[in-house]
């Protein structure tokens, strides 16, 4: 849906007005116009609903204080594009999201984590559509660790920040010895199953092996001293002078 939204956002001018002709082309290419009712009156009503939604979307795109929810809501309500069921559920659910578990989020259910993350996302400022379009077209210099698999780049910087990862399947703090293994990891080790450290190490290999000439790793750690000690003296991955603390 993001690709369709980025194309539709490109139809909006700086004042929020929408080029109806170009927007119609976007909707036609996305197959939205094929869903118009055959009945003439219903067709007119549906067309007006779609036009109103595009106008509201264009106006929201240029508002500096608009949130993601403000921008996407008209499109979801008008049912233009194919929308993931989880996103539809997120917008339909108006109950307060669950609080983050304390002290760690390993015991949080997938549904609770998804609801909490969705609520945080919907309250953020609206997307930068020019940047979004470039990212989806593969023209961005930034990508997630998972997306870069199979690609190569001349220079690579791998940014590792568990706080911003939004999940509990990857934990670089555990990989770099900054935090101890959780009970689930210890149970998986005893059972011979994959642990968070195994997944993190595999993902780190994927990102590091994308570089053709130079590679830099940037690590935000919960306990910097422990992470630096592991990187310098215990991991065996780096020369001592390759590890630098940035204040």
Buried (B, 14 or more C-beta within 10 A) or exposed (E): BBEBBBBBBBBBEEEBEBBEEBBBBBBEEBEBBEEEEEEEEEEEEBBEBBBEBBBBBBBBBBEEEBBBBBBBBBBBEBBBBEBEEEBEEBBEEEEEBBEEBEEBEEEBEEEBBBBBBBBEBBEEEBBEBEEBBBBBEEEEEEBEBEEBEEEEBEEBBBEBEBEEBEEBEBBBBBBBBBBEBBEBBEEBBEEEEEBBBBBBBEBBEBBEEBBEEEBEBEBBBBBBEBBBBBBBEEBEBEEEEEBEEEE
